[in-house]
Amino acid sequence: MLLWTGDTYRNFAVETLNNSVSGTVNFFVGSRVATDYADKITPIGNEWSRLSSLVKSYQENDQTRMQAELDILSNTSAVVQGEVLLIDAISYDQEFNQLATSNANLGSSVADDPDVKAFLVGRDKGEARKPASFMWTTPEGRPVFSLVLPVGGFRAVGFLEVITDPLPQLEGIGKVLGGNFQILDNSGAVVFESLETGAASEGGEILAEADTNAQGEQASIAQDSAATGTTHRAAVDVTISDGRGGVWANAVFDRDITDFYAQTDDLRTLSIEILVGVLLAAWVAGWVLLRTTVFRNLRGFARAMTSISEGDINVSLPRVGSDEIGDMRKALVALRESVRQAMILQNMVENTPTMTALISPEGKLTYLNASAQEYVGGTASSVSGDFLKLGPDFQAKLSNPNNLPFTEVIDTERDYLDVLAAPVRDKDNVLLGTMLAWNAVTQREESKIAVAEMMAEVARVAQSVTEQSEGLLSLASELTSQSESTAQQSGDALGVSREAASNTQNVATAVEELSSSIAEINRQATEASDVTGRAQQQAEESQRNIGSLEKASSEIGSIIDLINDIAHRTKLLSLNATIEAERAGELGKGFAVVANEVKSLADQTANATGQIGDLTTAIQQEVQKAAQSISMVGDVIHQVNDIQSTITHSVDEQRRATSEISENVQRIAEGAGSMDQMIRFVNDGAQGTGRNAHDLNTASHQLSEVARNLSDKMREFSNRMKLT
């Protein structure tokens, strides 16, 4: 039973160790090949893909020249010096159709995988401009590494696949894992080997000699094994992933576990010696206890250690008591927490946007986080020296631990860098290295310069505003004075305008009265003209009657009756003439005298009818005189009629002139009213201008004060910027 228990524990422990090897190997290969080797070969591949002759062969679609250019890659310095083991190079168009291959002609490519080709073709333009790396296996089972790059840089004219051998990157894996590591092809032949002694070979070619110390240890172990007569080795088959769910390589790892066997044998012997002296019941109880607790806990611890080694820091641990197993659990809990903290810190440092590097005390660059690798364009192993171009003074300052820590902003050829240098020490205060952290602060520093220039410009503008505001203040004062003078003058003009409007209104009233008087005179003159017309007609009629009287005077004797009738009619006419003369007023006074004489003659004629015969001669004489007088009266009446016509025409002209004067005076009155409104508008505008000038004066004061405050604030801000 004891022998079986020991063998079971030993076999379980060996199985646990073998299981942990697979995860460790995959992690090691992924770190060495997928990360470090990809970072190493990418800059070289980018340089090849930008060769002008290669780009030109793509542009001209000259496949013969394209193949020649691919063959030239095998003669580059990186290949010749052994930095890159180039297997093959393949050209593709933008749809990943193969155009040419080098003379090596491996016969296969990563694009032969439909999933990989679909991924490459389906990338967008931004992703297609970036290199893509793949781990894959040839049909013969040879693990290779392909880097697919755009040809021509930003404006890709095609793609280039560079197939290389990454296996030398695994050199030393056997020594790290403590065993012999072999990679096999499909036929079972060894294509790569890394021994526990540190020696490495690929395809039978030695890559690294064995470590002398490791050889000594191996010899010592062999001697111990020879002394005991037994050698034990554990072998495990390992499948290495290509990172896409496929198999990249099949490997075998074996190691010497003779010492482990010896320790388990010693443990088994000790258990036998202890249990021999124990009673059967105690032995049974111990066996049951061992079976139910120890093995279970050990298996749980083994599984937990395996999970922790694979990065699972949330693994649960078996619940145990406070004995040695409990102490083991406490130690494992502490180990798990330490691994957790280490992984957290590693992720924080690796993923922080602040670029971070670790420099050993000897001055060798040992670590770059992701952002730092992206910034410098390489890994810790591919860059060295003053990789940030900080200058010899900074390097001298950095190499002296007494200067640490310190911060400094440095203007490099590429950027402004805000650099922090701090020591990294262990718990015993021993210097382990120097942490160099930096951020590109070009925008911030240029912003500071721009702000300083802007502050100077704002200060100048503020000074100019102050001067302009003072000038504006003077102009505002002058404008206020002018607006007050304008308001006063417009007020005086308003009074004069109102007085002129009043006088114009009086003139208009007088003109209207004059027009009424002229109209009345015109009416009376028209009536007088009508009267003189009728008087003229009567005078002509009298003249005709006198003529008849002259004719009749010769027949006086025979026509006495006719004379009496004429006398009567003459009396009537004289009466009418008298009436018309009175109506003519001053103009009719002469006619009235004649009319009275006619009347008198008529009366005398009527009275002297009996004496007509005797007085015929006298009557004829008097009739002649009367005819002459009537002729003269007719002439006078005609002259009066002409004068009256002239007066009527003059009065009509005066009426029209008066009407025009009235219209002009009315327009003058309307213009005076409009002028009154305009002067009132000017007065209101002058008063508004005065108020605006006062507001402008106040605003100028405020603007001047604001400009002074702005100048003061800019000086304070400038001082604060200088302090920062």
Secondary structure, 3 states (H helix, E strand, C coil): CHHHHHHHHHHHHHHHHHHHHHHHHHHHHHHHHHHHHHHHHHHHHHHHHCCHHHHHHHHHCCHHHHHHHHHHHHHCHHHHCCCCCEEEEEEECCCCCEEEECCCCCCCCHHHCHHHHHHHHHCCHHHHCCCEEEEEECCCCCEEEEEEEEECCCCCCEEEEEEECCHHHHCCHHHHHCCEEEEECCCCCEEEEECCCCCEEECCEEEECCCHHHHHHHHHHHHHHHHHCCCCEEEEEEEEECCCCCEEEEEEEEEECHHHHHHHHHHHHHHHHHHHCCCHHHHHHHHHHHHHHHHHHHHHHHHHHHHHHCCCCCCCCCCCCCCHHHHHHHHHHHHHHHHHHHHHHHHHHHHCCCEEEEECCCCCEEEECHHHHHHHCCCCCCCCCCCCCCCHHHHHHHHCHHHCCEEEEEECCCCEEEEEEEEEECCCCCEEEEEEEEEECHHHHHHHHHHHHHHHHHHHHHHHHHHHHHHHHHHHHHHHHHHHHHHHHHHHHHHHHHHHHHHHHHHHHHHHHHHHHHHHHHHHHHHHHHHHHHHHHHHHHHHHHHHHHHHHHCCCCCCHHHHHHHHHHHHHHHHHHHHHHHHHHHHHHHHHHHHHHHHHHHHHHHHCHHHCCCCHHHHHHHHHHHHHHHHHHHHHHHHHHHHHHHHHHHHHHHHHHHHHHHHHHHHHHHHHHHHHHHHHHHHHHHHHHHHHHHHHHHHHHHHHHHHHHHHHHHHHHHHHHHHC
